[in-house]
Amino acid sequence: MFIDTRIQEDVLAALRRDPRIKHPELVAVSVDEIGTVVLRGAVESLPERLAAAHDARRVDGVFDVIVDDLKVHLPLAHRRPDDAIRAAALERLTADARIRSTHIHVKVADGHVTLSGYAREEAESAAALEDVAGVTGVTEVANRIEIKWATWPCRSICSALASTPTSRSLCRSR
């Protein structure tokens, strides 16, 4: 098996420099011939796992990063019941001004959070993921939020009805 040792060493160095990675020595790095980096091992939180992936992606020559085998093992002090995780996640979502949608749903099972429903923009979905990933006790997040671009009244209807004075004022006011 081919291993690009320069990329491997650069990724390990990036992990050691990042203060968000508490125990970089617990993360193993392998690299294939096209620059795909695979991170394996254990970290203490989901934000730490995301930071490790981010650090690896920033290394020159990296084509892709796979973190499926980089597991989150929460310290006992950070483990919470699923109901408490769900409540904290919902609180963060409602407090975040970037999230306007009231149609985002949160399910939690053994620290694994699933976001579903819909948002108006990709940025809302990304903000929701970011908010929930930072909740203490979360070990993984599946973002299944759909983006719905619906507006009322629909622009195509407004265009078709633009010839009538009533519909013109209705379309402008929405």
N, CA, C and O of each residue as an XYZ file, in Angstrom:
696
protein
N       0.841     -1.190      0.000
C       0.000      0.000      0.000
C       0.882      1.248      0.000
O       1.827      1.353      0.782
N       0.569      2.171     -0.867
C       1.296      3.432     -0.987
C       0.856      4.386      0.123
O      -0.337      4.507      0.402
N       1.804      5.054      0.748
C       1.480      6.063      1.761
C       2.303      7.303      1.455
O       3.525      7.233      1.324
N       1.629      8.432      1.344
C       2.318      9.697      1.122
C       2.755     10.219      2.491
O       1.961     10.816      3.218
N       4.016      9.991      2.834
C       4.493     10.337      4.174
C       4.549     11.849      4.400
O       4.383     12.310      5.529
N       4.783     12.627      3.332
C       4.822     14.081      3.525
C       3.462     14.587      3.952
O       3.361     15.350      4.913
N       2.398     14.170      3.247
C       1.053     14.595      3.620
C       0.699     14.065      5.009
O       0.106     14.777      5.819
N       1.065     12.819      5.274
C       0.777     12.216      6.575
C       1.429     13.024      7.704
O       0.786     13.327      8.708
N       2.689     13.364      7.533
C       3.405     14.140      8.547
C       2.820     15.546      8.692
O       2.721     16.063      9.805
N       2.435     16.162      7.580
C       1.836     17.505      7.634
C       0.487     17.496      8.353
O       0.176     18.417      9.109
N      -0.315     16.451      8.115
C      -1.608     16.345      8.805
C      -1.380     16.147     10.297
O      -2.032     16.798     11.113
N      -0.461     15.254     10.663
C      -0.165     15.031     12.087
C       0.329     16.313     12.757
O      -0.051     16.615     13.888
N       1.177     17.065     12.053
C       1.685     18.328     12.603
C       0.538     19.326     12.788
O       0.485     20.037     13.792
N      -0.375     19.375     11.823
C      -1.528     20.287     11.936
C      -2.399     19.907     13.133
O      -2.886     20.782     13.849
N      -2.595     18.614     13.350
C      -3.394     18.157     14.502
C      -2.706     18.520     15.815
O      -3.369     18.922     16.771
N      -1.382     18.381     15.869
C      -0.647     18.711     17.098
C      -0.684     20.204     17.393
O      -0.692     20.603     18.558
N      -0.707     21.044     16.340
C      -0.730     22.505     16.534
C      -2.095     23.026     16.962
O      -2.180     24.091     17.572
N      -3.159     22.301     16.656
C      -4.509     22.795     16.898
C      -4.897     22.601     18.370
O      -4.976     21.468     18.844
N      -5.138     23.701     19.090
C      -5.502     23.571     20.508
C      -6.872     22.909     20.725
O      -7.180     22.477     21.836
N      -7.689     22.831     19.672
C      -8.992     22.168     19.801
C      -8.857     20.652     19.883
O      -9.765     19.972     20.359
N      -7.728     20.121     19.421
C      -7.473     18.677     19.453
C      -6.723     18.378     20.747
O      -5.532     18.666     20.863
N      -7.428     17.800     21.718
C      -6.842     17.608     23.051
C      -5.782     16.522     23.092
O      -4.784     16.667     23.797
N      -5.974     15.442     22.357
C      -5.025     14.325     22.370
C      -4.729     13.874     20.934
O      -5.233     12.840     20.494
N      -3.919     14.640     20.209
C      -3.636     14.286     18.813
C      -2.935     12.935     18.680
O      -2.986     12.308     17.622
N      -2.291     12.494     19.736
C      -1.613     11.193     19.677
C      -2.600     10.026     19.575
O      -2.191      8.902     19.286
N      -3.895     10.278     19.807
C      -4.919      9.242     19.686
C      -5.526      9.178     18.282
O      -6.436      8.390     18.027
N      -5.014     10.015     17.376
C      -5.522     10.043     16.003
C      -4.457      9.478     15.065
O      -3.338      9.985     14.992
N      -4.832      8.417     14.349
C      -3.936      7.824     13.351
C      -4.298      8.385     11.982
O      -5.471      8.602     11.677
N      -3.284      8.615     11.168
C      -3.474      9.207      9.841
C      -2.875      8.286      8.793
O      -1.733      7.843      8.916
N      -3.666      8.002      7.753
C      -3.120      7.294      6.590
C      -3.531      8.059      5.339
O      -4.568      8.721      5.311
N      -2.699      7.955      4.308
C      -2.913      8.698      3.069
C      -2.673      7.752      1.896
O      -1.688      7.014      1.878
N      -3.579      7.777      0.917
C      -3.373      6.928     -0.259
C      -2.677      7.715     -1.368
O      -2.295      8.869     -1.173
N      -2.517      7.088     -2.526
C      -1.739      7.681     -3.618
C      -2.380      8.912     -4.257
O      -1.680      9.683     -4.914
N      -3.677      9.120     -4.088
C      -4.302     10.304     -4.685
C      -4.526     11.427     -3.665
O      -5.081     12.472     -4.004
N      -4.095     11.210     -2.421
C      -4.215     12.259     -1.413
C      -5.445     12.154     -0.538
O      -5.818     13.129      0.115
N      -6.086     10.998     -0.509
C      -7.221     10.802      0.396
C      -6.672     10.472      1.781
O      -5.924      9.510      1.952
N      -7.052     11.275      2.754
C      -6.601     11.105      4.130
C      -7.695     10.390      4.909
O      -8.866     10.761      4.842
N      -7.298      9.360      5.648
C      -8.224      8.647      6.519
C      -7.766      8.874      7.951
O      -6.632      8.562      8.313
N      -8.681      9.431      8.771
C      -8.401      9.655     10.185
C      -9.077      8.551     10.982
O     -10.265      8.287     10.798
N      -8.321      7.903     11.871
C      -8.849      6.837     12.727
C      -8.440      7.129     14.154
O      -7.460      7.830     14.406
N      -9.203      6.585     15.081
C      -8.849      6.742     16.478
C     -10.015      7.298     17.266
O     -11.176      6.983     17.002
N      -9.681      8.139     18.248
C     -10.722      8.648     19.138
C     -10.452     10.102     19.522
O      -9.311     10.534     19.685
N     -11.553     10.831     19.656
C     -11.519     12.205     20.160
C     -12.600     12.331     21.231
O     -13.436     11.439     21.376
N     -12.587     13.431     21.979
C     -13.502     13.587     23.117
C     -14.811     14.278     22.802
O     -15.722     14.267     23.629
N     -14.934     14.893     21.604
C     -16.171     15.623     21.299
C     -16.359     15.711     19.797
O     -15.421     15.534     19.020
N     -17.590     15.988     19.407
C     -17.868     16.169     17.984
C     -17.150     17.397     17.420
O     -16.599     17.308     16.322
N     -17.128     18.542     18.118
C     -16.354     19.670     17.583
C     -14.868     19.328     17.387
O     -14.226     19.835     16.468
N     -14.336     18.475     18.249
C     -12.940     18.053     18.095
C     -12.773     17.207     16.826
O     -11.783     17.351     16.108
N     -13.735     16.335     16.555
C     -13.712     15.514     15.335
C     -13.801     16.403     14.091
O     -13.072     16.201     13.120
N     -14.709     17.394     14.134
C     -14.851     18.319     13.003
C     -13.586     19.142     12.801
O     -13.200     19.421     11.666
N     -12.934     19.534     13.906
C     -11.693     20.302     13.818
C     -10.584     19.461     13.184
O      -9.804     19.971     12.380
N     -10.508     18.188     13.537
C      -9.486     17.312     12.957
C      -9.683     17.186     11.449
O      -8.720     17.248     10.684
N     -10.929     17.011     11.029
C     -11.218     16.920      9.596
C     -10.862     18.227      8.894
O     -10.287     18.217      7.805
N     -11.205     19.348      9.520
C     -10.901     20.665      8.960
C      -9.395     20.851      8.807
O      -8.925     21.320      7.770
N      -8.641     20.485      9.839
C      -7.181     20.622      9.788
C      -6.594     19.792      8.653
O      -5.719     20.257      7.923
N      -7.080     18.560      8.509
C      -6.560     17.682      7.458
C      -6.871     18.237      6.074
O      -6.029     18.174      5.179
N      -8.068     18.779      5.889
C      -8.457     19.331      4.579
C      -7.589     20.515      4.163
O      -7.415     20.770      2.971
N      -7.052     21.227      5.125
C      -6.255     22.421      4.827
C      -4.813     22.113      4.432
O      -4.086     23.004      3.992
N      -4.400     20.863      4.587
C      -3.021     20.486      4.246
C      -2.881     20.399      2.733
O      -3.730     19.829      2.048
N      -1.799     20.970      2.226
C      -1.524     20.969      0.792
C      -1.385     19.535      0.278
O      -0.667     18.723      0.861
N      -2.083     19.237     -0.822
C      -2.009     17.920     -1.432
C      -3.125     16.977     -1.023
O      -3.243     15.881     -1.571
N      -3.945     17.388     -0.068
C      -5.048     16.530      0.379
C      -6.204     16.652     -0.604
O      -6.677     17.751     -0.893
N      -6.651     15.508     -1.112
C      -7.760     15.451     -2.059
C      -9.095     15.318     -1.333
O     -10.067     15.981     -1.697
N      -9.150     14.465     -0.310
C     -10.385     14.222      0.438
C     -10.002     13.741      1.829
O      -8.883     13.279      2.053
N     -10.953     13.856      2.771
C     -10.725     13.404      4.143
C     -11.881     12.519      4.558
O     -13.045     12.889      4.401
N     -11.559     11.350      5.087
C     -12.561     10.413      5.576
C     -12.384     10.282      7.088
O     -11.299      9.962      7.574
N     -13.469     10.535      7.821
C     -13.392     10.493      9.289
C     -14.326      9.443      9.891
O     -14.612      9.476     11.088
N     -14.800      8.513      9.060
C     -15.745      7.505      9.538
C     -15.205      6.693     10.712
O     -15.970      6.265     11.576
N     -13.891      6.481     10.745
C     -13.295      5.681     11.816
C     -12.669      6.529     12.923
O     -11.930      6.014     13.762
N     -12.965      7.816     12.922
C     -12.542      8.687     14.020
C     -13.740      8.832     14.945
O     -14.658      9.606     14.673
N     -13.723      8.094     16.023
C     -14.882      7.987     16.910
C     -14.849      9.022     18.022
O     -13.787      9.428     18.495
N     -16.040      9.433     18.421
C     -16.184     10.343     19.552
C     -16.460      9.505     20.795
O     -17.461      8.793     20.871
N     -15.562      9.602     21.759
C     -15.729      8.928     23.055
C     -15.800     10.008     24.123
O     -14.786     10.542     24.571
N     -17.031     10.312     24.514
C     -17.231     11.380     25.487
C     -16.706     10.996     26.864
O     -16.882      9.860     27.304
N     -16.060     11.941     27.546
C     -15.711     11.691     28.945
C     -17.005     11.536     29.763
O     -18.040     12.088     29.390
N     -16.953     10.816     30.832
C     -18.151     10.581     31.652
C     -18.844     11.879     32.053
O     -20.072     11.941     32.109
N     -18.063     12.904     32.329
C     -18.643     14.177     32.768
C     -19.467     14.853     31.671
O     -20.309     15.698     31.976
N     -19.245     14.498     30.396
C     -19.949     15.143     29.284
C     -21.124     14.337     28.751
O     -21.828     14.786     27.846
N     -21.335     13.160     29.302
C     -22.457     12.343     28.840
C     -23.746     12.875     29.436
O     -23.804     13.235     30.612
N     -24.798     12.920     28.591
C     -26.091     13.449     29.014
C     -27.192     12.552     28.484
O     -27.009     11.849     27.491
N     -28.346     12.581     29.157
C     -29.495     11.845     28.616
C     -29.950     12.471     27.292
O     -29.762     13.665     27.060
N     -30.545     11.652     26.441
C     -30.999     12.128     25.132
C     -31.982     13.287     25.239
O     -31.943     14.208     24.424
N     -32.865     13.252     26.237
C     -33.830     14.347     26.405
C     -33.138     15.672     26.705
O     -33.560     16.721     26.219
N     -32.085     15.623     27.497
C     -31.339     16.848     27.818
C     -30.597     17.361     26.588
O     -30.510     18.570     26.373
N     -30.062     16.444     25.780
C     -29.379     16.843     24.540
C     -30.374     17.496     23.597
O     -30.088     18.543     23.015
N     -31.540     16.885     23.443
C     -32.567     17.431     22.546
C     -33.005     18.818     23.000
O     -33.143     19.730     22.185
N     -33.223     18.974     24.300
C     -33.641     20.278     24.828
C     -32.574     21.342     24.574
O     -32.898     22.458     24.167
N     -31.318     21.008     24.809
C     -30.237     21.970     24.579
C     -30.108     22.299     23.088
O     -29.854     23.447     22.723
N     -30.281     21.297     22.235
C     -30.197     21.533     20.788
C     -31.316     22.465     20.335
O     -31.071     23.412     19.587
N     -32.534     22.205     20.780
C     -33.663     23.062     20.402
C     -33.475     24.484     20.918
O     -33.826     25.449     20.238
N     -32.927     24.608     22.108
C     -32.667     25.938     22.670
C     -31.665     26.703     21.811
O     -31.849     27.892     21.551
N     -30.615     26.033     21.376
C     -29.622     26.693     20.512
C     -30.228     27.093     19.168
O     -29.955     28.177     18.653
N     -31.046     26.214     18.612
C     -31.648     26.509     17.307
C     -32.571     27.723     17.387
O     -32.554     28.578     16.501
N     -33.372     27.798     18.443
C     -34.306     28.924     18.560
C     -33.594     30.221     18.918
O     -34.100     31.303     18.618
N     -32.431     30.133     19.552
C     -31.701     31.339     19.939
C     -30.829     31.893     18.805
O     -30.371     33.033     18.877
N     -30.603     31.103     17.779
C     -29.707     31.510     16.695
C     -30.453     32.373     15.682
O     -31.391     31.907     15.035
N     -30.035     33.630     15.545
C     -30.685     34.572     14.629
C     -30.505     34.170     13.162
O     -31.259     34.629     12.305
N     -29.518     33.318     12.861
C     -29.300     32.885     11.472
C     -30.359     31.883     11.012
O     -30.516     31.637      9.815
N     -31.089     31.301     11.985
C     -32.071     30.270     11.660
C     -33.464     30.861     11.795
O     -33.928     31.158     12.896
N     -34.128     31.026     10.640
C     -35.476     31.593     10.644
C     -36.549     30.516     10.584
O     -37.704     30.768     10.928
N     -36.173     29.321     10.150
C     -37.155     28.257      9.968
C     -37.655     27.730     11.309
O     -36.883     27.549     12.251
N     -38.943     27.491     11.374
C     -39.533     26.844     12.547
C     -39.874     25.400     12.222
O     -40.628     24.749     12.946
N     -39.312     24.908     11.131
C     -39.637     23.564     10.659
C     -38.436     22.626     10.726
O     -38.327     21.699      9.923
N     -37.544     22.860     11.672
C     -36.402     21.973     11.875
C     -36.703     21.113     13.094
O     -37.015     21.622     14.170
N     -36.604     19.798     12.907
C     -36.927     18.854     13.965
C     -35.649     18.166     14.442
O     -34.716     17.958     13.666
N     -35.620     17.816     15.731
C     -34.441     17.205     16.335
C     -34.832     15.882     16.981
O     -35.751     15.825     17.799
N     -34.124     14.819     16.605
C     -34.277     13.514     17.254
C     -32.919     13.112     17.790
O     -31.891     13.376     17.167
N     -32.919     12.464     18.960
C     -31.664     12.046     19.576
C     -31.776     10.592     20.023
O     -32.765     10.197     20.639
N     -30.759      9.806     19.708
C     -30.677      8.420     20.165
C     -29.226      8.114     20.524
O     -28.364      8.093     19.646
N     -28.955      7.881     21.780
C     -27.605      7.567     22.272
C     -26.576      8.622     21.877
O     -25.444      8.286     21.528
N     -26.961      9.884     21.929
C     -26.057     10.977     21.602
C     -25.958     11.291     20.118
O     -25.310     12.266     19.737
N     -26.590     10.483     19.272
C     -26.599     10.717     17.820
C     -27.824     11.568     17.495
O     -28.956     11.154     17.748
N     -27.602     12.737     16.944
C     -28.675     13.680     16.638
C     -29.001     13.614     15.148
O     -28.112     13.574     14.298
N     -30.301     13.603     14.857
C     -30.754     13.696     13.469
C     -31.581     14.962     13.325
O     -32.582     15.145     14.017
N     -31.154     15.834     12.421
C     -31.891     17.043     12.090
C     -32.721     16.760     10.846
O     -32.210     16.215      9.868
N     -33.985     17.121     10.878
C     -34.845     16.932      9.714
C     -35.759     18.148      9.580
O     -35.689     19.086     10.374
N     -36.611     18.113      8.569
C     -37.496     19.238      8.292
C     -36.969     20.017      7.110
O     -36.338     19.462      6.210
N     -37.237     21.319      7.124
C     -36.730     22.123      6.014
C     -36.353     23.519      6.452
O     -36.829     24.042      7.459
N     -35.468     24.106      5.642
C     -34.992     25.467      5.846
C     -35.078     26.188      4.512
O     -35.224     25.552      3.468
N     -34.989     27.511      4.540
C     -35.112     28.304      3.314
C     -33.812     28.375      2.525
O     -33.823     28.532      1.304
N     -32.683     28.255      3.240
C     -31.380     28.413      2.592
C     -30.405     27.389      3.145
O     -30.573     26.872      4.250
N     -29.380     27.109      2.349
C     -28.323     26.184      2.775
C     -27.614     26.729      4.013
O     -27.181     25.958      4.869
N     -27.493     28.054      4.113
C     -26.825     28.662      5.265
C     -27.573     28.359      6.570
O     -26.947     28.186      7.615
N     -28.896     28.295      6.513
C     -29.683     27.942      7.698
C     -29.394     26.513      8.130
O     -29.226     26.231      9.316
N     -29.338     25.624      7.162
C     -29.049     24.219      7.448
C     -27.657     24.075      8.058
O     -27.469     23.334      9.023
N     -26.686     24.786      7.494
C     -25.316     24.737      8.010
C     -25.240     25.306      9.421
O     -24.523     24.771     10.267
N     -25.969     26.379      9.680
C     -25.990     26.970     11.016
C     -26.600     26.002     12.032
O     -26.116     25.882     13.157
N     -27.653     25.324     11.625
C     -28.291     24.344     12.515
C     -27.314     23.226     12.854
O     -27.211     22.816     14.010
N     -26.607     22.741     11.862
C     -25.613     21.692     12.089
C     -24.523     22.180     13.043
O     -24.140     21.473     13.975
N     -24.034     23.378     12.803
C     -22.994     23.954     13.650
C     -23.479     24.095     15.097
O     -22.758     23.751     16.034
N     -24.700     24.603     15.271
C     -25.253     24.787     16.611
C     -25.361     23.471     17.366
O     -24.945     23.373     18.521
N     -25.919     22.466     16.714
C     -26.176     21.188     17.372
C     -24.878     20.424     17.624
O     -24.758     19.731     18.635
N     -23.919     20.541     16.730
C     -22.637     19.846     16.917
C     -21.928     20.309     18.185
O     -21.152     19.555     18.774
N     -22.188     21.536     18.605
C     -21.536     22.077     19.798
C     -22.231     21.768     21.104
O     -21.756     22.180     22.162
N     -23.338     21.056     21.064
C     -24.066     20.726     22.293
C     -23.319     19.615     23.030
O     -22.944     18.607     22.432
N     -23.111     19.803     24.312
C     -22.448     18.791     25.134
C     -23.253     17.500     25.112
O     -24.466     17.508     25.320
N     -22.565     16.392     24.859
C     -23.214     15.093     24.832
C     -23.472     14.564     23.441
O     -23.776     13.381     23.284
N     -23.360     15.407     22.420
C     -23.601     14.987     21.041
C     -22.353     14.272     20.524
O     -21.238     14.780     20.646
N     -22.557     13.081     19.945
C     -21.434     12.335     19.396
C     -21.440     12.303     17.874
O     -20.412     12.047     17.248
N     -22.605     12.564     17.280
C     -22.704     12.563     15.821
C     -23.956     13.324     15.408
O     -24.945     13.339     16.140
N     -23.918     13.953     14.242
C     -25.083     14.668     13.718
C     -25.321     14.244     12.275
O     -24.411     14.276     11.446
N     -26.557     13.847     11.989
C     -26.977     13.578     10.619
C     -27.888     14.728     10.207
O     -28.947     14.937     10.799
N     -27.468     15.466      9.195
C     -28.240     16.620      8.751
C     -29.114     16.213      7.568
O     -28.618     16.057      6.452
N     -30.398     16.042      7.808
C     -31.354     15.652      6.772
C     -32.329     16.803      6.464
O     -33.441     16.582      5.983
N     -31.887     18.017      6.751
C     -32.716     19.197      6.492
C     -32.774     19.432      4.986
O     -31.746     19.476      4.310
N     -33.988     19.581      4.476
C     -34.183     19.871      3.063
C     -34.277     21.378      2.865
O     -34.761     22.101      3.735
N     -33.812     21.836      1.722
C     -33.887     23.259      1.397
C     -35.108     23.460      0.520
O     -35.231     22.849     -0.542
N     -36.010     24.323      0.973
C     -37.224     24.637      0.204
C     -37.182     26.118     -0.125
O     -37.108     26.965      0.766
N     -37.228     26.415     -1.390
C     -37.126     27.792     -1.861
C     -38.485     28.414     -2.103
O     -38.574     29.432     -2.789
N     -39.536     27.843     -1.568
C     -40.893     28.318     -1.842
C     -41.107     29.734     -1.322
O     -40.689     30.081     -0.217
N     -41.761     30.533     -2.139
C     -42.189     31.864     -1.716
C     -43.657     31.988     -2.062
O     -44.144     31.328     -2.980
N     -44.360     32.830     -1.331
C     -45.779     33.031     -1.637
C     -46.030     34.494     -1.872
O     -45.541     35.298     -1.078
N     -46.732     34.904     -2.868
C     -47.192     34.068     -3.968
C     -46.027     33.711     -4.866
O     -45.033     34.436     -4.918
N     -46.138     32.637     -5.550
C     -45.076     32.120     -6.406
C     -44.735     33.154     -7.484
O     -45.625     33.785     -8.054
N     -43.464     33.317     -7.749
C     -43.036     34.322     -8.728
C     -43.598     34.061    -10.109
O     -43.944     35.000    -10.826
N     -43.693     32.799    -10.491
C     -44.213     32.522    -11.829
C     -45.677     32.914    -11.932
O     -46.117     33.365    -12.988
N     -46.432     32.752    -10.867
C     -47.835     33.164    -10.868
C     -47.909     34.688    -10.955
O     -48.723     35.245    -11.692
N     -47.044     35.345    -10.189
C     -47.033     36.813    -10.244
C     -46.686     37.313    -11.639
O     -47.275     38.279    -12.122
N     -45.741     36.660    -12.276
C     -45.373     37.068    -13.631
C     -46.548     36.905    -14.580
O     -46.804     37.766    -15.421
N     -47.257     35.797    -14.440
C     -48.390     35.525    -15.330
C     -49.543     36.486    -15.086
O     -50.270     36.836    -16.016
N     -49.714     36.911    -13.849
C     -50.840     37.773    -13.508
C     -50.479     39.256    -13.492
O     -51.310     40.088    -13.128
N     -49.285     39.588    -13.871
C     -48.809     40.962    -13.753
C     -49.622     41.963    -14.557
O     -49.492     43.170    -14.355
N     -50.442     41.486    -15.450
C     -51.205     42.407    -16.277
C     -52.384     43.036    -15.535
O     -52.930     44.041    -15.991
N     -52.787     42.458    -14.391
C     -53.927     43.022    -13.665
C     -53.424     43.896    -12.520
O     -52.461     43.527    -11.848
N     -54.055     45.046    -12.285
C     -53.607     45.960    -11.231
C     -53.634     45.318     -9.844
O     -52.727     45.558     -9.048
N     -54.637     44.517     -9.538
C     -54.739     43.905     -8.207
C     -53.594     42.943     -7.964
O     -52.980     42.975     -6.897
N     -53.294     42.085     -8.932
C     -52.230     41.107     -8.739
C     -50.861     41.775     -8.688
O     -49.967     41.301     -7.986
N     -50.686     42.888     -9.434
C     -49.404     43.593     -9.362
C     -49.152     44.102     -7.957
O     -48.038     43.968     -7.452
N     -50.146     44.678     -7.316
C     -49.941     45.203     -5.967
C     -49.778     44.071     -4.966
O     -49.028     44.210     -4.000
N     -50.465     42.950     -5.176
C     -50.343     41.800     -4.294
C     -48.942     41.224     -4.370
O     -48.340     40.922     -3.339
N     -48.415     41.068     -5.576
C     -47.087     40.482     -5.757
C     -46.001     41.383     -5.208
O     -45.016     40.880     -4.667
N     -46.141     42.699     -5.323
C     -45.145     43.613     -4.786
C     -45.166     43.647     -3.275
O     -44.130     43.898     -2.660
N     -46.297     43.406     -2.656
C     -46.402     43.539     -1.211
C     -45.899     42.312     -0.459
O     -45.738     42.371      0.760
N     -45.655     41.237     -1.128
C     -45.216     39.994     -0.443
C     -43.723     39.876     -0.441
O     -43.182     38.904      0.086
